[in-house]
Amino acid sequence: MHLAADLPPHRGRGGPGAGPIALASALLRRENRRRRALAGGAVIASALLLVATPRLRHSPALHLFADMRNLLGVPNTLNVLTAYPLLLAGVPGLILCLCGSGCFGVSLRWEALGWFLFYAGNVAAAFGSAYYHLKPDDDRLIWDRLPMMISSSSILSILVIERVDERVGLSCLISLLSLILVSSACERVLDDMRLWVILNFVPCIAIPAMLFLFPPKYTHSRFWFLATGFYLLARFECLADRKVYSVNRYFISGHSLEHLCFAMVTLILTVMLSFRNIKIARDS
């Protein structure tokens, strides 16, 4: 209640409204400093984690999934078939993105780019994952991983653009896409998976943190929480592939359920985009 009294008196030529304007400006600068500090802390923490983690070598066991049944002549049948819901969920969103930002009410240019990359990554993942699971090996692995990493990085960058700042979000998107390429090169050339693991781990922490720390700029933000829940569930099911497979009496594996959960993430976010409106006006 006494915040204005604690500020130094205004000494400029402003009129009676100069005091509230100065207060709002001070609060905005403080908020911007807090956001930059959080972003810088996240980057430093990721770099320290990369340095502190021992080298993770690529293992042929990565291609051995819990459910490798051959049904109807299709190798790894369920892992192949469950990739295609990503196509069904991603194509409508990709078409709407190509029709223009007006279809989704996206207010910023680079935000529209982020959504386009997200949907394009999902569509590419449907084909890439199916192609990989037909014959899992090192040469096909990148076609499974790369599209989903682009999709996940785009979602994180979209949140930064929406809730923090457009320029910061664009920098985040470019940096993450560059690091994805570097991580693929490190795995193939240096036999080191550390960067790839960190790039998969960071969104699991950063996305929920941003949802709680920064206010939404659009309505229907509750869909973000639902989509994040399915995203985290997908990551858990991937790690617990064999355990999930045994728990449901060998009906469907954790990896197949991961595909379905990622498709649910896409579907939920498409519904959110269809209904939402701008809640807090921004300058573009």
VENKA-V766069 format. One record per helix or strand of 2 or more residues. SS is the DSSP state (H for helix, E for strand). FROM is the first residue (numbers start at 1). LEN is the number of residues. If there is no record, write none. Layout:
SS:FROM:LEN + SS:FROM:LEN
This chain:
H:3:4 + H:18:35 + H:60:4 + H:77:5 + H:85:15 + H:101:3 + H:109:26 + H:138:26 + H:166:25 + H:194:20 + H:222:18 + H:241:7 + H:254:22
